[in-house]
């Protein structure tokens, strides 16, 4: 899991300058967490982040940025799924607003 990292640069805050979004994994022993980080060009010293789940909850696998929204896609754990292999697809839509990342869907 620790090898997973994905980043993109696109304008999220509408100022015409590319911002940076990073989705990465942190491992702690046998557990892991996926975290989404956003660094806006308009406030580069204030990196905001949002936990996107972990082992036994959900696994964020990819994201795209369109119209100032970040759409994260992945899989949730269904009853009976092994800890390695969530099977239920999910999609979360996030926006950066007032110095925070809000999940709208």
N, C-alpha and C positions, 0 to 999 in steps of 0.2 A: 504493500500500500504506500510506503514512503516515497516511491518513485513517482507518484502521481502529482503532476504540476501542469497547469494550463494557464496561459495568460494571453490577454488581448489588449490592444490599445485603440480606443475609439472615444469620441466626444460624448460624455454622459451628461455633463452639466450644462450643455448648450452654449459654452463660451467660444466655440470654434477651435479649441485646442484639445488634442488627444489626452485622455485620461487613461489610467492603467487599472486593469482588473486581473486579479490572480486568484485561482482556485487551487488549493494545495492540501496536502495531507500531513498531519502530525501524528506520529506513533508514540504510544506510551505503553511499553510492555506488550501485552497481547491486544491492546485496544488501539483504535485510531479515530481521528476526528477529521472531517473536511471543513475547511474554513475558507470563506470568500473574503478577499481584501480588495478595497477600492481606494485608489489614490487619485484625487482630483487635481488637475493642473492649477485650478484656482485656489487650492489650499493644500499644497504638497506636504506640509508638516503634520497634517491631520489625516492619518490613514484610518479609515473606518473598516470594520470587519463584522461578519455575521457567520455564526456557526451553521453549517449546512447538514449536520447529522454525523453519525458515526456507526461503528460496528453495532449491529442489532437494531438500528433505527432506519437509516436510509443512506444511500450511497450516491452522492452527486457525481455524475460522470462527464458532463460537458455543459458549456454555456454559450450563449450568443447574446450580442448586444444589438438592439434595434430600437429606434425611436426613443432613446434615453431610458430604455428598460433592459434589465438583465434577466434573461430566461435561463434557468438552470434545469437540466433534465437528468434524470437518474432512475434509480430503482429503490423501492421500499421493501422491507422484509415482510413477507406474508407469513401467516401461521404455517409452521412446518419447514420454512426455509432454513438451510444450513447457514451458519454465520459467514461463510465465504460468498454466499450467492443469493442476494435479494432478487426477487422475481417480479414484483409489481411496479410497473412504470409510474413515474410521477413527474410533474412539471411545476416549478415555482417561478413566479414573476416577481422581480424585485426592482425597487427604485431607490435612488439615493436622494434623500430629502432632509434638510435641516441637520446635516452632519451625522446622519444615520442611514442604515440600509433597511428599508421596510419591505416586508413580503406582502404583496398585494393579492396574490393568488397562489 
